């Protein structure tokens, strides 16, 4: 009897060995270790952007605007809804121009429950930005990262107050950079994202996965064009936002340089036709006869290849260099005229628009 039992055990072990050799996957069928199982149970493996939201969301405020009634100048009526971003512990808040453009009173509500009436420091319709100021202590400030360069495919989160539902976060990626201005705006450097931006999100924060400010949400494509779309929204880049904010704080408005020219970008073929070796530049196609360019000696058909010792890559690049220069400043323009290089000093004027 014992001999029969022993033979059965031996046969069983032999069969198991053959099966393990024949079917390797059986050798990898192991139980989940306790540590790994604990991770699944506690959710530690879950991909989450909660850290980014917790860093950024306290600095995103709700904005409510009111206007005086046309029938009763003592009565204030609700006018609009939007969002804003606290940019400084001194109380400076950035929002959209279109959120506060018609407001007689601006109310700011923080996420911690505090409410304050805001002072309008300045607004700029061209970039759709405005700066407000509140007088409260211990303000949360949105995290910045000056070295961050937005790229297509970066994960972004849009934080705001859509339809006054309360603070809401939507998720997406940067779909494109450097988008030209839409019908509601001539500004040329929009970030395009598929994160949902609805009414009330305007002026809120677009942040990256570290909670750092990427841009200021401004509109969806549908809001701008009345075309029914999904997943096409726009934000004003952080770098432009900071530049405009500083100008509004300093002067109450954005003072832009102006020279009074109309230009065309020059490609290599056009450069050869103009007998110019430079492959990039801006051809002056027209000019204000009383503008700074004409008064300084620039002429139609001059090819501008440098401004203030910086090479020109596009007409937009030239406009930005001029616009960022304080009116009254004299700067050198490098041009090609009749195939010959020429330096012309231009006194920058102020943009009349």
C-alpha positions, 0 to 999 in steps of 0.5 A: 500500500505504501509502495503504491502511494509513493509511486503516485507521489513520484508520478505527480511530481514528475507530471508537474515538472513536465508541465512547468517545462512545457508551459513557461507561463505557469512559472510566472503565475505568482501571487501579488506581493503584499506591498504591491497589493497595498498600493492597488488598495490605496490608489497610489497607482492612480494618475492624478493632477490633484497636486497641480490643482491644489497649488494653483486653484487658491489663486484663481478667483471668481469675478462678478461685475455690476452696472448702474441702471439706466433708469436709476443711477443709484441701482447696481444690476448684475452685469457679467461673470468671469474669473481672474488670477492673483499674480502678486501678494500685493493684490494684483489680479489679471483677468480679461478685458472683455470681463470688466470692460463695461463694469461700474463695480467689480467684485472679487470672490476668493476660494477661501470665502473672502470677498472684496471690491476691486479697483481697475488698474488698467485694461488693454483691448488689443490683448484682451487683458485687464489688471485689478487690485484688491486690498486683502492680506495673506493672498495666495499667488499663482505659481510661476516658472519663467523658464517653462516654454509651452510646447504642443502636447503638454498637459494643461488644466483650465481653472475657472468658474464656468456659468457660476457653477463654482470653481471647476477644472478641465483637462486637455493639452496644448494643441498649438502655439502662436495662433493668430488673433481671431475676430475678437482680438488682434493679438497674435500669440494665442495658445490653442488648447482642447481644455474646455473653456466656457462662459465664466472661464474667461480670465481664469488660469491655464496651468501645466501639470506642476500647477504653474501658470501657462496662460490666461484663458480668453475664449473658445472658438465658438464664442469668437466665431459663432461656429459650433465647435468642440475642443478649440479654445485659446489662452494668452501666454504667460510671457505676454500676460506679465509684460502687459500687466507690468505696463498697465501697473506702471502707466494704467494703459499700454503705451506702444511704439509706432512708425507708421508702415505697412509691410510684407514679409520677404522670402528668398525669391523676393530677396533675389528680385530686390537684389538683396543677399538677405533671405529674411526681412520686411519690405515696406509696402506703404507708409503714413506720410506724416508718420515717424518712418517717413519723417526719419527717411525710410522709403517705400520698397526699403527692405528692413533687415534689422531693428535696434541691432536685432535681425528681423525674421517676420513682419510680426517680429518687426511690429513687436520690436517697435511696439515694445519701444518707448515713444521718443526713443531713437533706434537704428534701422538696417535696410537694403535700398537698391541693393545697398545696405543703409542705416537709418535712425528712426524716432519711435512715435506713439501708436495712435490706436 
